[in-house]
Amino acid sequence: MITEHQPQTALDTRFSSPDATATAWPEGREGLAAAELYWLSTVRRDGRPHVTPLVAVWLDGALCFCTGPAEQKARNLAHNPRCVLTTGAGVLREGLDLVVEGMAEPVRDDATLRRIAAAYVEKYGAEWTFEVRDGAVHHESHEALVYRVAPATAFGFRKGEYGQTRWRF
């Protein structure tokens, strides 16, 4: 189990309402854990961006997701592990949009993969049951690689009383 670090928190007043305060990291972390859908941004070998929606779980201070080894995002991460995960309500005047910048680290340890697989079932239900073996997860006849992205920097964009918070880890 990895210990989660507390980040430095700062409100960017350039992009915040006059009375805004910084969003506390526990609220940002709870939003990351509770979200059902995330958008992963990676970079192709030729430098073009690639963005795709996916499901993920928050575990041990990081977002964890899986993808097939032949999928574009897996090929991109093999070449360049830097990525961004975003989530939010998709509305203008309420909610908290969240952005996590970090490095996608492959997870190959079967014990950790079992914990991640259990977190998927707990969050998304039995249809997300994976079998863990040989450093990957398997669903039906498909193998998936698992990655964890611990935040290097994260941002919270509060709407309504607008406030932009940066968390540095």
C-alpha positions in Angstrom: 0.0 0.0 0.0 1.4 3.4 -1.0 1.1 6.3 1.4 -0.6 9.4 -0.1 1.2 12.7 0.2 -0.5 15.9 1.1 0.0 18.5 -1.7 0.8 22.1 -1.6 -2.5 23.9 -2.3 -2.7 27.3 -4.0 -5.6 29.4 -5.4 -4.9 31.1 -8.7 -6.5 34.4 -8.2 -6.2 35.3 -11.9 -8.9 32.8 -12.7 -11.0 32.9 -9.5 -13.9 35.0 -8.2 -12.8 37.7 -5.8 -14.2 35.8 -2.7 -13.1 32.4 -3.8 -11.0 30.1 -1.6 -8.8 27.2 -2.6 -10.5 23.9 -2.7 -9.1 21.5 -0.1 -7.3 18.4 -1.4 -9.7 16.0 0.4 -12.6 17.4 -1.6 -10.6 17.1 -4.9 -9.5 13.5 -4.0 -13.1 12.6 -3.1 -14.2 14.0 -6.5 -11.6 11.9 -8.3 -12.7 8.8 -6.4 -16.4 9.3 -7.0 -16.3 10.1 -10.7 -17.7 7.5 -13.1 -16.1 8.6 -16.3 -12.6 10.1 -17.0 -10.9 11.4 -20.1 -7.3 10.2 -20.7 -5.0 12.4 -22.8 -1.9 10.9 -24.2 0.5 11.7 -27.1 1.1 9.6 -30.2 4.6 8.9 -31.5 4.2 11.6 -34.1 3.2 14.2 -31.5 -0.5 14.3 -32.2 -2.7 14.2 -29.1 -5.0 11.3 -28.4 -8.0 11.6 -26.0 -10.4 8.9 -25.0 -13.0 8.3 -22.2 -12.5 5.4 -19.8 -13.4 4.2 -16.3 -10.9 4.3 -13.4 -10.6 3.8 -9.7 -8.8 5.8 -7.0 -6.5 3.6 -5.0 -3.5 4.3 -2.8 -3.2 7.9 -3.9 -3.5 7.3 -7.7 -6.0 6.8 -10.5 -5.8 3.3 -11.9 -7.2 2.3 -15.3 -6.8 -0.5 -17.8 -6.6 -0.9 -21.6 -5.9 -3.5 -24.1 -2.2 -3.9 -25.1 -3.0 -3.1 -28.7 -5.1 0.0 -28.1 -3.8 3.4 -29.1 -3.6 4.6 -25.5 -1.4 1.6 -24.5 0.9 2.2 -27.5 1.1 5.9 -26.7 2.0 5.2 -23.0 4.7 2.7 -24.0 6.4 5.5 -25.9 5.6 8.4 -23.5 4.1 7.7 -20.1 3.2 11.4 -19.4 -0.5 11.8 -19.5 -3.5 13.8 -18.2 -6.7 12.4 -16.7 -9.7 14.8 -16.4 -13.2 14.5 -15.0 -16.1 16.8 -14.2 -19.8 17.5 -14.5 -19.7 19.0 -18.0 -21.7 22.0 -17.0 -20.7 25.6 -16.7 -22.2 27.0 -13.5 -21.8 24.3 -10.9 -19.6 21.5 -9.8 -15.8 20.9 -9.6 -13.9 19.8 -12.7 -10.6 18.0 -11.9 -7.4 17.5 -13.9 -4.5 15.1 -12.9 -1.1 15.4 -14.6 1.3 12.5 -14.0 3.2 9.5 -15.3 1.3 6.3 -16.2 3.2 3.5 -14.4 2.4 -0.1 -15.4 1.1 -2.3 -12.6 2.3 -5.9 -13.0 2.2 -7.2 -9.4 -0.7 -9.7 -9.1 -1.5 -8.8 -5.5 -1.9 -5.1 -6.4 -3.8 -6.0 -9.5 -6.3 -8.1 -7.3 -6.8 -5.0 -5.1 -7.5 -2.9 -8.2 -9.8 -5.5 -9.7 -11.8 -5.6 -6.4 -12.0 -1.8 -6.5 -13.5 -1.9 -10.0 -16.2 -4.3 -8.9 -16.9 -2.2 -5.8 -17.3 0.9 -7.8 -18.8 -0.3 -11.1 -20.5 -3.6 -10.3 -20.0 -7.2 -11.2 -19.9 -6.7 -14.9 -16.4 -5.2 -14.2 -15.1 -8.5 -12.7 -11.5 -9.3 -13.8 -9.4 -12.4 -13.5 -5.8 -11.5 -12.5 -3.0 -13.5 -13.9 0.5 -13.1 -15.3 0.7 -9.4 -14.5 -2.5 -8.3 -16.3 -6.2 -8.4 -15.8 -8.5 -10.5 -18.0 -12.2 -10.2 -18.9 -13.8 -12.9 -21.0 -11.2 -13.5 -23.7 -9.5 -10.1 -23.5 -6.3 -9.1 -21.7 -5.8 -5.6 -20.3 -2.8 -3.8 -19.0 -3.3 -1.8 -15.8 -1.7 1.6 -15.2 -1.6 3.9 -12.2 -1.2 7.7 -12.4 -0.2 9.4 -9.1 -0.8 13.1 -9.4 2.4 15.2 -10.0 0.1 18.2 -10.3 -3.6 18.4 -10.1 -6.1 21.2 -10.7 -9.6 21.8 -9.4 -11.9 24.2 -11.3 -14.8 25.2 -9.1 -17.8 26.6 -11.0 -20.5 29.0 -9.7 -18.2 31.0 -7.4 -15.3 30.3 -9.8 -12.0 29.2 -8.2 -9.0 27.6 -9.8 -6.9 25.5 -7.3 -3.5 23.9 -8.0 -2.2 21.0 -6.0 1.5 20.2 -6.3 2.7 16.8 -5.0 
